[in-house]
Amino acid sequence: MRPLHQPRRILCGIPTAISYDMVKAGDCYGSVYELLDAQEFLTILENDKAHLDAHIQKFARAIRAMHRIEVDPARFPPAKAGSLAAIQMLSPDRIETMKRTALNYVDGGMEPLCF
């Protein structure tokens, strides 16, 4: 499989799992990523409470570093306009499903997004 879009991200210093493919199961779509030998950030925090401040500081440094990255808009065109246009083409029911899914994710659960 050939990685999709990663070389540009890697060159910009953005840590990312390599995505290889898009898949469809029923009415749901998803991405296939490389398998990482890693832990979720929340798991690290829960299992190493003695170093909680150090983990949070490391995370904050990484996020600040990613936000400081400047990229050429010709290589990374802004996606906001295209995303908003795509959302406007969805039915109100699909938009409500997306909102519920986003809220479920924020609340700590995950469920597939189907549209």
PyMOL commands that set and color helices and strands:
alter all, ss='L'
color gray80, all
select helices_A, chain A and resi 6-11+41-47+49-68+80-88+92-106
alter helices_A, ss='H'
color red, helices_A
select strands_A, chain A and resi 19-25+28-33
alter strands_A, ss='S'
color yellow, strands_A
deselect
rebuild
show_as cartoon
